[in-house]
Structure formats: structure tokens, C-alpha cells
């Protein structure tokens, strides 16, 4: 299939205003014909407008009571309309445009199917900030990530000797895809699910990355039993530290020891 004239690049602007955007993402914004803004903070959007004269917000597609499936479909279509018109289009999104962001991924897939150049440029995500701000090394004991509602809706098998990270905890349990937040009753159901594995007194962390340079990182430590009653935003992430130590796989370790002994014996002979 011959490539068409239009193109789309979805870039990540990082989490903190002006501090996280990489040079290649900035270059794509500079060279674009039109930039679509997927950020919700007005100050961040003004910053984008300082970089490009034609920045169009995607926030208008969010409406109270409207399914996010419809919203994301409309976002994809408005971006692809400009691609089909032969424009160099950039979609600028918070963090990493492929992490908890459906519209950029779908837009790129659809553009490629229609014969247009399309790609994604990674950015510093909330996950990256989480590791830095909370001092967590995912390689130390392991780290499991789930979207909070998905974690509730499906029977997930997870390891309490590793970190458990639940994203979008502020809308946990929303089956309608229309709410901007869920309340105490929804979170209580999540708490009861987690209490099958953790104690009520287990310390958990509510985390939010800094968006503006003047913002303070949220690192609120509470007990699991308190989770249903605290105030949360759309951007709050729940981090549950390990509740138990890792258990050695003795059988496998013995097999590896026997293998090493055999290799050493063969090398010595």
C-alpha cells in the first residue's frame, strides 16, 4: 500500500510541565501542521500553545454522563480527519501516550491501516515518577500493575510478596464508563476484595505525581481499612507494599545447584 501524504505522531509530554518532554517530541510539535492536546490542565495547554500556533483541545469531547468509549472514538476521528486532509498531525498527551491512553493508540493503528505514516514517541509516565518519588525498584521484589476496575471485575492472581499498584483508583468499580469518580460504596467493595489477602492495618500509599513545578507529590500513607473513606482524585494511584516475604522455590534451586555442580565437574575433568 502506498503511503498517503498525511501523518500522525502521538507524543508524551511527561508528567511535570516543561521538565519531562524529550527533544524529539518537541521537534514533532514544532513541525506539525496541527497539534491536538490531550491534557486536562489549562496551564499545560497554554504551554503547548506557546510552542505551536494551532493547538486544539480534545477535552470538549468529555461530557457528564457520556461513555468514555464514545469520547475516545470522537477524539480519534477528529485527529484522523486532519491526517486524511494531508496534514502533519501531532497528538500531545500526558506522560507516555501509550500508557492508560486509548485514543493515541487507536489513532495510530487506524492511520496505519489507512496507509498513513503513524508512530508514537514515549514520554515519562506516572509509573516512572512513582518509582522515583516513592523510591521503589521494581526489580527488588517485583511490581504488579492493574487498572483498578479491571482488577475488581476479573479474577486476577497476584503475589502479596511483591508491590501491587492499582491505577485510576478514583473511579474504581465504574462499569458505566461515564463517571469521573466513584464513592465510598464502590471502594468498600475493593477494600473487601483486598482484605482477602492483606490485613486491615496494612499500610498502603496514595500517590499522585506533580503536574506543575510548584505542585507537591502526594505520598499519603494510610491503612487499608481507611481506604474507602478518604478523598481521591482521578489521578490518584494506589500502591500496596508487600505484606509477606518471598518464598524460596527450594525444588528449583536444588536442581540449579545440581546443574552447576555437574558443569563444574565437567570443566574440571
N, C-alpha and C positions, 0 to 999 in steps of 0.2 A: 504494500500500500504506500502510495506517495505521500510524503509529509505535506501538510497544509501550512499556510503562512502563519496563522495564529499560534500562540503558545501560552502555557500557564506554568508558573513556578510558585509553589507554596512554601513560604519561608517561616522559620521560627524567629521571633524577636526576643526570645528568652523571657525570663520572669521579671527581672528588675529593669525598669525604664532606662534605656540607653547604655546599660552596663553589660548586657549579655548578647547583644546582636553581633553576629560574626561579619567580617568584611564581605564575604561572598553574598550573604543575604542583603546587606546594604547596597551592594552593587546591582543586584537584581531589581531592588526598589528604585534605584536611581535611573535605570534604563527602561523601566516599564512604561507602557502607554497608559495603563490604568492600574491602580492598586486598590484591592478590596481589603478592608480592615475587619478582622475577626476578633478584635479586642473590645472589651466592655468598659474599660476605664477611659473617661473623657480626656484625661491628661495624656495618656499614652497615645490616644488617637490624634491629639493635637501635635504630638511629637512626630508621628508619621506624616502629618500634613506639612510639617516643616521640611521633610525630605522629598516630598513629591506634591505637585500641584493638583493632581486628580486622585484623591483618596475617597473611596465610597464605603460607608459603614454597612456592615451586614447585620447590625443589631436590630434594625427595624423589622426584621423577619420574626423576631421573638414577640409573641403576644400572649397575654394571660389566657389560660385555658386551651392553648393551641398545642397540638402534639409536636414534639421536637423532631419527629420524623418528617413532618411537613416542612418545618423550618429549615432543616438541613437540605432537603430536596430543593427548596427555593434558593438557598444560598448557592448550591452547585449550579443551578440553571442560570442564575444571573451572572455568574462568573464565566460560564461557558458561552453565553450569548456574545460576550466581548471577544472570546477566543475565536468563535466562528466568524466574527466580523474582521478577523485578521489582526487583532491587537495582541501585543505582548502584555499578558496579564500576570499580576502578582497577587497572591493571597497572603496576607501577613497575619499570623496567628500567635497567640501567647505561647511561650515555652517552645516545645517541639511540635510542629504541625501534624505529626503522625501519632501523637500521644493524647488520648481522650479528645480527639477532634475528628469527627466523622466527615464533615464537609470537604476538607482538603484532600483526604484520601480518595473519596468517591469522585471528586472533580478530576483528579489526576488519572484515575482508572478510566473514567468515561472519555476524557480528552484523548487518551492513547487509543482507545477503541475507535474513535472517530478520525484517527490519523494525524493528530496534532502532537507536537513536542510537549512533553509534560514531565515535571520532576519535582522532587521535594528536597529542600535544604534543611537539615536538622538544626535544632536550637537547644539551648539549655532549658531543660524541663523542670517542673516542680519536683520530680523524682531526684534529679541531680542536686537541686538545692536542699532537699530533705537530707540526703546523705551528708552534705557539707554542714548544714546547720545543726543537725542532731548528732553528728559525729559517728554515724553508722557506716561500717564497712560491710557491704552485702556478702563479701567473701569470708567473713569471720565465722558466722553460724548459719548464714543463708537468709534470704529475704523473699517473702511470698507477697505478690501483689494481686489484688482483686478489686473490681468495681463493687462498691458496697451492695447495691441492689442485686447484682448478679450473684454475689456471694450468698445472699439470702434466698434467691429463687432456685438455686441449684444445689445439689448435694456435693459440695466441694470437700476434698480430702486435703487437710493441711497439717503441718508439723508444728506443734507448740514449742519445739526447741529452736525454732527459727523466728525471725521477726515476721509479723503479719501486718500488712499495710492495706487498709481499705480506703479507696478513693471515693470522692463525692459522697461523703458520709451525711452531708446536709440534706440530701434527697434520698437517703436510704429507704428502700421499700416502696418507692413510687412505681406502680405498674402502669399508670396512665401516660407517662412521658409528657405531662402537661404542667406539673408542679415545679415551682422554683425552690421549694423546700418541703420537707415533711416534719412532722412534730413528734412530741413525746411518745405517743402511742406506737408509731412506726418504729422508733428507735428502741422502745422497750422490747419489741419482738426480736430485734437484732441482739440486744443485751441477753435475752433468754437463750438465744442460739449460742452466743459466745460463752455463756455460763456453763455449757456442757463440757467446755474444755478448760476455761480459766476460772479462778476464784473471783468472788465479788470484790475482794480487796486488791486484786491485781492492778498495778499501776499502768495506766495507758497514757498516750501522748496525743493531744490535739495539735495539729501542725498547719501553719499557713506560711508560705514563702512571702518575702517582701516584694511588692509590685513597684512602689515608688522608693527612691533612695532614702526618703525620710521615714518610711514605714519600719516598724519593728517586726521581726519574725515572731510568729506565735508559736510558743512551745509550752502549752498548758498541760500540766500533769495532774491527772485525776484518777480516781479508782474506776474500775469497770462498772461498779454499782451506781456511780454518779452519771454515767453517760447519757441516760435518757432525759435528764433534767437540765443539761447545760445548753447554752445558746450556741448555735453553729451557723456558719455561712455556707454558700455554695462551694467555696474554695477550701473548706476545712478537710483535712486528711486525718484519718485515724491510724496511729501507729501503736501496735501492741508488741512490746518486747517479749522475748522468750519467757516461758513460765517454768521450763524444766531444762535440764542439761541434755546434750546429745548423748545417745546411747550407742556404744560401740557395736559394730557388726562383727562379733567375735569369729563366726564361721568364715567369713570372707577374709578377715585379717589373718587367720591361721593358714588359709590357702595361699595368700600372698607371701607369707613367711616361708612356707614350704617351697614356693616357686623361686623365691630369692635364694634359698639355700641350695636348690638344685642348680641355679645359674652359677652361683659361686663355686660349687663343686665341679661343674663342667669347665669353668675357666681355670681352676687350679690343676686339673688333670691334663 
